């Protein structure tokens, strides 16, 4: 089964994680994709 988050925000908009941090976080949580 794929686990996907279709709505994330990075520090480029109004999020608190950098894009690189989001990649590591997604891998840690077992996500197969995010947008």
N, C-alpha and C positions, 0 to 999 in steps of 0.2 A: 504494500500500500504506500502511495506517495503522500508525504506530509508537506503541504505548501502554505505559505503565508503570502497572501496577495496584497498586503498593505503594510509597508514598513516605512519609517522615516529615519533619515540619517541627519548628521549635523549640517548637511548641505541645505536641509529645510528646517524643520522644527524638532528634530530628534535629538537624542543625547549621545548616540554612538556614531563613530565614524563609519564610513562604508566598509573599511577593512574589519572593524570590530563586529559589524553586522554579519559578515561572512563567517567569522569564527564562531559567533553566537549561534548562527543557523546550523552550522555543522555540529556544534555541541548538543543542540536540541534535536538533532536527527532530521532536520528539514531537507527535503530533496530539491526545493526551489523556493525563492521568495522574490517579491517585486516591490 
